[in-house]
Amino acid sequence: MKQNNPKSIPKAENGYSSFIMVRFSEIAIKGSKTRRWLTKRLVTHIEYVLRLYGISDYKVINDYSRIFVESSQLLETEKFIAHLVPGVSSLSIVRSCSSNLEEIKECVKEFFFQNFKEGMSFSVRARRTGKHPFSSVELGAIIGEYVLENNVKKKLKVNLDKPEYTLQVEVRDKNAYIFDRISKGIGGLPVESQGRVLVIASNEDEDISNILHLYKRGGITYVYSIENQENINDETLQLLDKMLDLQPKLKNEENRLFLLANEFEISQMLDFYKENQCLAITMTKAIFNKISSEIPTSIPIFVPHLAVDVDKHEIEDFLSVLIN
């Protein structure tokens, strides 16, 4: 899909557009050359995941510091990006108009006034990039005053510290993006931005979180199971397949998953490691205690759970969307 400048997005008949604004954090601190490369990988993976989950009518637009996604299925598209695409810090479904103050006011009135309930406390958070006749603080004050003046009967109250409702206005050059909800992404780095890593699995819950952590760090995760194949149920195998399918280079790779048929042998595992040109091995602490002494010291071994506390809610959200 061709990447265009957001200014080229056609507006809807009512003068406004609706799409998803994607933000990233870790990518943003990289040097310009690395940042462009990582952003391009992120765009490519967003497109891949949307196709994988049946979203066909999409358009992904790379604006360097933001990525915009158009689709007729905004809620579904937002869900897949938020839970399945590493490199995304957060995202919002936004209404877009020009950076003209009067048009921003009209957009707020048409799409967001209905969300202000009687007696509600609220705030307007505004930020801008580019040259405009107002500062971020002034923009927030102007829109906040406009909301109060046009909702007198609702007796709204301004609360900048702990508001019940927050309206966000982001002005970027000639465009304005207005939203009232921010969905958290899974963070990390874009998929396949790092090297190949062999995940040693043993049919435990920790295996899934281990793969997810590597996936979030941009690693390409080949899996070697030290549990006999007959002891692994079909549900677990389907889950592993879906996790590996999220990585484009592994989608049709026959050698991405090794299932043990006989007794476990270190030499066989090391052969699998070399054949797939892996750069390191990762395993849970329990497996590390059993087999690490037999692995050559020249091979880096990662044990994420020695240092990283697993976010169970994040894993649950990831799996609920993955197996949709």
N, C-alpha and C positions, 0 to 999 in steps of 0.2 A: 504494500500500500504506500502510496506517495505521501511524504510528509510535507505539509504546507505551513505557511505562517498563519497564526490564528486570525489575522486581519482578513484573510481570504475566506473565512467561514461564512457561508450564506446565512443571512438572518431569516427567521420565520416570518410568516405573513403579518404577524402582529408587531414586528419590529424587534423581536428578541429571539435569542437562541438559548437552548438548554443543552448542556453537555457536562462531562465529568472533568474536573481539574485535578490532576495528579501532582503531588509534591514529593520531593525526595530530600533526605537530609545528608546521609553519608556521601553520596555522589557530589553534593554541592561543595564539599570542602576539598575536592581534588583539584589538581592543576587543570587548566583549560583543555589541554590535549586529552588527558585521561578522562576528564569529565565528559567531553564530547563522545568519546568511545563508549563509556559506560552508559550514557544516555541513549545512544543508538542501540546498544544491546537491550536496554530496558524497553524501548519502543518495540523492538523486534519480538521480545518475549511477551509483551502485552498482546500483540497481534496473534502470536502463536497460541496463547492460552484461550483467547476469545474464540479462535477457530476450533480449538480442541473441544470446547464446551458448547459449540453450536451457535455462537453469535456470529452472524454473517454480515449484517449491515452495520459495519463500524468504520470509523475513520480516525486514525491516530495522528495527532499533530504535535510535532516537537518544536517547542519554543525556547529551548536552551534551559531556562530555569523552571519551566513548567511543561507538563505534557497534558494535552487536551484530547478527550475521546468523545466522539459523537456516536450515538447509537439510538435506535428506536426503543431499545430495551435497557434504559439507563440503570434501573435498580439491579437487574441481573448482572449487567456489565460491571457495575460498581462492586458487587459482591465477589465476583471472580477475581478482579484485580486486587481488591483489598486483602483477600485471604490466600491467594495462590501465587502472587507475583512478588518475588523478592526485589528489594531496591526501592519499594514504595513506602514513604513515611506516613502519608495520609492522603485523603482525597475527598472531594466534595462534589455533589451535583449542584451546578451553578446556573444562574440566569445571567445572560450577558447582554450588554447594551454598549453604547458609546460612552466615553468618559465625560460627556456633557452633563453638567449637574442636573439640569431639568429632566434629562432622559433617565438619569439614575433615580431621581425621585419618582418618576412615573413607573419605573420598573419595580421599585420597592412597594409602591401603592398597589400595583396590579397583582403582584405575586406574593407579597409578604404581609400586607396589612391584616389579612385574615388570621394570621398566626398570633396576633397580639390579643390576649384575653383581658377581660375586665379586671382591673386592679393589679395587673402583672407588672413586675419590675423587669427592666430591660437595659441593655447597653448596645451601642453600635461600635464595633471594632473596625477601624479603617486603616488601610495602608496603601501607599501608592509607589509606583516606579515610573520615572520619566518626568517631564516638565508639565506642570499644571498650575492653574491660578489659585490653588489651595494646597495646604499641607495636609498630612494624614490626620492630625488632630482637628484641623478646621473641617475637613470632610466629615469626620465622625460627628462633630458638633452640629453641622448643618443638617445631616440626615436625621440625627436624633431629635433636633428641634422640629423638623418636618413631620416626623412620626407623632410627636406630642400634639402639634397644632391640628393635625388631621384626625386625631383619635381622642378628642377632649372627653367625650362621654364615657370612654373606657377607663378614665382616671389612671392612666399609666404612670409608673414611677421609674425614674432613672436610677440605676444601681450599677456602678462601674466595678464593684468588687465581687459581688455574688449575685448576678442577675438571674432571674428565672428563664430569661430568653435573651439570646445574643444574636444580633444581626451582623453579618460580616460583609464588608465592602472592600474589594481589592481592585484598585485601578492600576492598569499596566499600559502605559503609553496611551493609545487612543481607545482602549477598551476597558470596560468595567465588568467585574464579576461579583455577583451578589449571591450569598448563600447563608444558611442558618444551621448547618450540620457539618461536622467533620468526622469522617470515618478513619479509624486507625489502620494503617497498612502493616505488613509483617516486617518492614525494615530490611536491613542488610544490604547486600550487593546484588546486582542483576545476575540471573542464572547464567552459568557457563562463562563467567568472567574470570574464574580461577581454574586451576588444574584439576586433574582427575584424582579422586580419593577413593580408596577401597574401604567400604563399611563392612566390618565383621558383625554378622547378625546371629542371634541365638533364639529367635522366636519369643522375644520378650517385649514388653511395652516400651522399654528404653530404646529398642532398635528404631522405632518410628521417630522418636524425638531426636535421636542421634542423626538419622538421615535428614530430618527437617532442619537441624542446626547447620549441617553442611550445605544443604540446599540454599539456605538463607545467606550463606557466606560466599555464594557463587561457585561452589565446588560441583564437579561432575561426579555423581556418586554411584559407582559400581558396588554391587552387594554380593557378599560371599557368606552363605549361611553355613554355620558349623553344626546346626541342628539337622538331624536326618530328615529327608524330604517327607517321609511317611508320617512324621509327627507335626507337620505344618498344615493347618487347615486351609481350605480353599479361600476363605474370607481374608486371611492374612496374605495369601499370595496375590489376590486381586488388589488388595490395598498397596502392596509393594509395587505391583505393575502400574497402578495409577500414579504413584509417586514418581516412578522412573519415567513415565510418559510425559510428565511435566517438563522434562529436560529434552529439548529438541534433538540433541545429538544422540540421545538414547532411545528415542521413540521407536525406531525400527531396528535397534541393535540386539541381535540374538544373544550376544555374550555378556549382557549387562547384569544378569543375575545367575549365580551358581547355587544349585541346590544339591546338598550332599546326599549321595546314594548309599555310601558305605561308611567305613570308619574315617574320622577326620584325620588328615595328614597335613602337617605344616608345609611340606614340600609342594603339595598340590595347591595349597592356598597361595604360596609364593609364586608358583607358575602362573596362576590366574592374575596375580598382581602385576607381573612382568608383561604378560600378554596384552593387558589393557593399558600399559604404559602409565600406571598410577604413580603419583609422587609421594603418597603417604598412606598410612592406614589409620582408621579410627575405630574405636570399639568402646564398649561400656567398661566400667571399672571391674565388674565381675569377670568379664572375658580377659581383661588385661592381667588380672591376677593369675589366670590359668595358663596363658600361652605367651605372654610378652617375652619371657626369658628365652624362648626358642626362635624369636624373630631377630634377624641380623641388626646390629646396632646402626647400620648405615641407612635403615629405613625409618623415617620419622613416624612416631606413633602419637596420635591425639586421643586424649580421653576427656571429651568436653565436659562431662558431668563432674569432674573434679573441681571445675571452676565456674561452670554455668548452671544456674538454678533453672530447671525446666518450668516454663510457664504453661501449666496444665490447661488453662482456659484458651490460650493461643493454639495449642495442639488440638483441642476439641473443636474450635472454630475451623481450623484448617481441614481437619478430617471430615467435618460435617459438609463442607463445600466440595471437598475432593471426591467424596463418594455419592454426590448428588445424582 
